[in-house]
Amino acid sequence: MTARLSGARGLVAALSLLCGAAAWAETGFETRDIDTVRRAAEQGVAAAESELGLRYQNGDGVLQNFLLAADWYARAAQQGDADAQNRLGKFYFEGLGVERDHTVALRWLEAAAEGGDPRYLYDLARALENGEMPDLARAAEIYGRAAELGDADAAVSLGALYQEGRGVEKDLARARELYEGPAAAGHARAQNNLGLLYARGDGVEQDYERAADLFEAAAERGLSQAKANLGVMYENALGVPLDEELAASLYREGGRGVEEGQQQGPVYDARLTAPDTSAEGLRRLRQGVASGDPVAEFQFAWIWLSAESPTPEELSQAVAALKRAASKGLAPAMANLGILYFQGRGVPEDYALGHMWLALAGTSGMATANDINARLSAKMPASQINEAQEMALERSARP
């Protein structure tokens, strides 16, 4: 009798979970608030667990935290959710939220790719290409499978292997063939790589004008490497008129000779009106600073930071005002304070504090903060990012 009851309870629980998953599938991502996601995840709905992991990964409605993201991905991955398996594999590969382990990473990436989704095949191939013990031949084979299924990123990565003769026999004609389709469709990396073939005359007749056009197309899509390559063309009058000033500008935009984070200027919050910089407006602003108004403190700092060459004293005052406003929870103050820590401008350089303040700004409603944080944190080791997110979690818990 007991066994029969136990089996009945198990069936009821299973049916409940299936109903929950079905109801979940009927709702759209845009219509779900974080509480709805969390409730479904806590009931064991795999898709909700995966989505909650993504929310934590992106800081969407919650404070960005890779440790919690990894935990929710693991729950969904164990239920066979391919997206969660893929994301968990990438976390293990980078060491985000978990200890770095390429063996475990490949196991999860393999599991996700079993269904044949070209996106997951591409991620698996990237891990095989760039892991601690690269398997370039297998990476090329899997890139090829994904490319045949229409994945442009995979086609370009396979083209790079053929261009360099890594994992496959060097074949510049095949590389060009793989680049041409994605380049025509506006794929920036394909355009840049194809441009390099024409600039060098590798497997094609050297054509500086064609190369410059391709670099320009990729640069317009924001690819830093293409901006630097286009700068070389202008500096040396290769396929374009000589323009050293434009070349220098392109080098700056492309990050050539510039430390990570140095190009990022102060950012304003579109939810706030622009500060009044008239004499009367500045007088009222100073009054607001004196009374401890966080918006006035931020605007005061932003004016000084936006100046062409603030004096050390002005910069010190701006930093002090940002710290006061950030401690009161004002998102744009947090974001700008984070940028200054990345730059070591007015404060000692500290990437962990920079990441922490930008993460807090992102969860406080400043949408651009997470994008800035992702870019400035790109060269941080995973262990430092994990530390910064622990600091952010501790700070957010303070009254």
Solvent accessible surface area in square Angstrom, and as a share of the most:
residue,aa,sasa,rsa
1,M,163,0.73
2,T,107,0.62
3,A,80,0.62
4,R,185,0.68
5,L,82,0.41
6,S,63,0.40
7,G,48,0.46
8,A,51,0.39
9,R,158,0.58
10,G,40,0.39
11,L,109,0.54
12,V,100,0.57
13,A,63,0.48
14,A,47,0.37
15,L,93,0.46
16,S,71,0.46
17,L,66,0.33
18,L,117,0.58
19,C,89,0.53
20,G,23,0.22
21,A,42,0.33
22,A,56,0.43
23,A,56,0.44
24,W,20,0.07
25,A,84,0.65
26,E,148,0.66
27,T,66,0.38
28,G,32,0.30
29,F,84,0.35
30,E,154,0.69
31,T,111,0.64
32,R,30,0.11
33,D,83,0.43
34,I,36,0.18
35,D,81,0.42
36,T,45,0.26
37,V,0,0.00
38,R,72,0.26
39,R,137,0.50
40,A,13,0.10
41,A,2,0.01
42,E,112,0.50
43,Q,127,0.57
44,G,19,0.18
45,V,4,0.02
46,A,23,0.18
47,A,48,0.37
48,A,0,0.00
49,E,8,0.04
50,S,9,0.06
51,E,14,0.06
52,L,0,0.00
53,G,0,0.00
54,L,38,0.19
55,R,14,0.05
56,Y,19,0.07
57,Q,43,0.19
58,N,71,0.37
59,G,5,0.05
60,D,58,0.30
61,G,58,0.55
62,V,15,0.09
63,L,20,0.10
64,Q,20,0.09
65,N,4,0.02
66,F,20,0.09
67,L,107,0.53
68,L,60,0.30
69,A,0,0.00
70,A,3,0.02
71,D,60,0.31
72,W,18,0.06
73,Y,0,0.00
74,A,26,0.20
75,R,106,0.39
76,A,0,0.00
77,A,2,0.01
78,Q,136,0.61
79,Q,90,0.40
80,G,48,0.46
81,D,30,0.15
82,A,38,0.30
83,D,44,0.23
84,A,0,0.00
85,Q,20,0.09
86,N,5,0.03
87,R,57,0.21
88,L,4,0.02
89,G,0,0.00
90,K,74,0.31
91,F,7,0.03
92,Y,47,0.18
93,F,27,0.11
94,E,91,0.41
95,G,4,0.04
96,L,33,0.17
97,G,6,0.06
98,V,35,0.20
99,E,154,0.69
100,R,134,0.49
101,D,55,0.28
102,H,14,0.06
103,T,102,0.59
104,V,27,0.16
105,A,0,0.00
106,L,53,0.26
107,R,142,0.52
108,W,42,0.15
109,L,1,0.00
110,E,57,0.26
111,A,31,0.24
112,A,2,0.02
113,A,5,0.04
114,E,146,0.65
115,G,77,0.74
116,G,27,0.26
117,D,38,0.20
118,P,37,0.23
119,R,140,0.51
120,Y,17,0.06
121,L,3,0.02
122,Y,34,0.13
123,D,20,0.10
124,L,4,0.02
125,A,0,0.00
126,R,112,0.41
127,A,6,0.04
128,L,13,0.07
129,E,26,0.12
130,N,82,0.42
131,G,15,0.14
132,E,121,0.54
133,M,179,0.80
134,P,76,0.48
135,D,59,0.30
136,L,44,0.22
137,A,66,0.51
138,R,89,0.32
139,A,0,0.00
140,A,7,0.05
141,E,90,0.40
142,I,1,0.00
143,Y,1,0.00
144,G,16,0.15
145,R,105,0.38
146,A,0,0.00
147,A,23,0.18
148,E,151,0.68
149,L,104,0.52
150,G,67,0.64
151,D,22,0.12
152,A,40,0.31
153,D,57,0.29
154,A,0,0.00
155,A,12,0.09
156,V,0,0.00
157,S,9,0.06
158,L,9,0.05
159,G,0,0.00
160,A,19,0.15
161,L,0,0.00
162,Y,47,0.18
163,Q,22,0.10
164,E,97,0.43
165,G,30,0.29
166,R,84,0.31
167,G,35,0.33
168,V,37,0.21
169,E,156,0.70
170,K,121,0.51
171,D,58,0.30
172,L,41,0.20
173,A,55,0.43
174,R,84,0.31
175,A,0,0.00
176,R,69,0.25
177,E,99,0.44
178,L,16,0.08
179,Y,0,0.00
180,E,64,0.29
181,G,46,0.45
182,P,16,0.10
183,A,8,0.06
184,A,96,0.74
185,A,92,0.71
186,G,17,0.16
187,H,37,0.16
188,A,20,0.15
189,R,78,0.29
190,A,0,0.00
191,Q,11,0.05
192,N,1,0.00
193,N,19,0.10
194,L,1,0.01
195,G,0,0.00
196,L,27,0.14
197,L,0,0.00
198,Y,37,0.14
199,A,18,0.14
200,R,137,0.50
201,G,28,0.27
202,D,43,0.22
203,G,49,0.47
204,V,28,0.16
205,E,157,0.70
206,Q,91,0.40
207,D,56,0.29
208,Y,75,0.29
209,E,119,0.53
210,R,98,0.36
211,A,0,0.00
212,A,3,0.02
213,D,84,0.44
214,L,9,0.05
215,F,3,0.01
216,E,75,0.34
217,A,25,0.19
218,A,0,0.00
219,A,13,0.10
220,E,133,0.60
221,R,132,0.48
222,G,45,0.43
223,L,47,0.24
224,S,56,0.36
225,Q,104,0.46
226,A,0,0.00
227,K,38,0.16
228,A,18,0.14
229,N,28,0.14
230,L,10,0.05
231,G,0,0.00
232,V,51,0.29
233,M,6,0.02
234,Y,34,0.13
235,E,73,0.33
236,N,81,0.41
237,A,48,0.37
238,L,50,0.25
239,G,32,0.31
240,V,29,0.17
241,P,104,0.65
242,L,110,0.55
243,D,54,0.28
244,E,113,0.51
245,E,149,0.67
246,L,67,0.33
247,A,1,0.01
248,A,42,0.32
249,S,30,0.19
250,L,17,0.08
251,Y,28,0.11
252,R,135,0.49
253,E,85,0.38
254,G,14,0.14
255,G,28,0.27
256,R,124,0.45
257,G,85,0.82
258,V,43,0.24
259,E,129,0.58
260,E,48,0.22
261,G,5,0.05
262,Q,86,0.38
263,Q,92,0.41
264,Q,26,0.12
265,G,34,0.33
266,P,43,0.27
267,V,23,0.13
268,Y,54,0.20
269,D,9,0.05
270,A,109,0.84
271,R,148,0.54
272,L,45,0.23
273,T,115,0.67
274,A,84,0.65
275,P,19,0.12
276,D,68,0.35
277,T,85,0.49
278,S,58,0.37
279,A,88,0.68
280,E,77,0.35
281,G,4,0.04
282,L,55,0.27
283,R,104,0.38
284,R,120,0.44
285,L,18,0.09
286,R,137,0.50
287,Q,100,0.44
288,G,14,0.14
289,V,29,0.17
290,A,92,0.71
291,S,91,0.59
292,G,26,0.25
293,D,60,0.31
294,P,39,0.25
295,V,48,0.28
296,A,6,0.05
297,E,1,0.00
298,F,0,0.00
299,Q,19,0.08
300,F,34,0.14
301,A,0,0.00
302,W,63,0.22
303,I,42,0.21
304,W,74,0.26
305,L,6,0.03
306,S,54,0.35
307,A,42,0.32
308,E,175,0.78
309,S,93,0.60
310,P,26,0.16
311,T,67,0.39
312,P,115,0.72
313,E,118,0.53
314,E,39,0.18
315,L,27,0.14
316,S,66,0.43
317,Q,74,0.33
318,A,0,0.00
319,V,9,0.05
320,A,42,0.32
321,A,0,0.00
322,L,0,0.00
323,K,90,0.38
324,R,99,0.36
325,A,0,0.00
326,A,2,0.02
327,S,69,0.44
328,K,102,0.43
329,G,37,0.36
330,L,31,0.15
331,A,5,0.04
332,P,2,0.01
333,A,0,0.00
334,M,16,0.07
335,A,0,0.00
336,N,2,0.01
337,L,2,0.01
338,G,0,0.00
339,I,3,0.02
340,L,4,0.02
341,Y,20,0.08
342,F,3,0.01
343,Q,23,0.10
344,G,32,0.31
345,R,73,0.27
346,G,43,0.41
347,V,12,0.07
348,P,110,0.69
349,E,112,0.50
350,D,49,0.25
351,Y,53,0.20
352,A,8,0.06
353,L,46,0.23
354,G,0,0.00
355,H,6,0.03
356,M,8,0.04
357,W,17,0.06
358,L,0,0.00
359,A,1,0.00
360,L,8,0.04
361,A,0,0.00
362,G,11,0.10
363,T,50,0.29
364,S,46,0.30
365,G,42,0.40
366,M,7,0.03
367,A,89,0.69
368,T,74,0.43
369,A,0,0.00
370,N,30,0.16
371,D,104,0.54
372,I,14,0.07
373,N,2,0.01
374,A,70,0.54
375,R,108,0.39
376,L,1,0.00
377,S,7,0.04
378,A,76,0.59
379,K,148,0.63
380,M,12,0.06
381,P,78,0.49
382,A,21,0.17
383,S,83,0.54
384,Q,51,0.23
385,I,17,0.09
386,N,36,0.18
387,E,90,0.40
388,A,0,0.00
389,Q,4,0.02
390,E,95,0.43
391,M,49,0.22
392,A,0,0.00
393,L,80,0.40
394,E,115,0.52
395,R,67,0.25
396,S,59,0.38
397,A,83,0.65
398,R,148,0.54
399,P,181,1.14
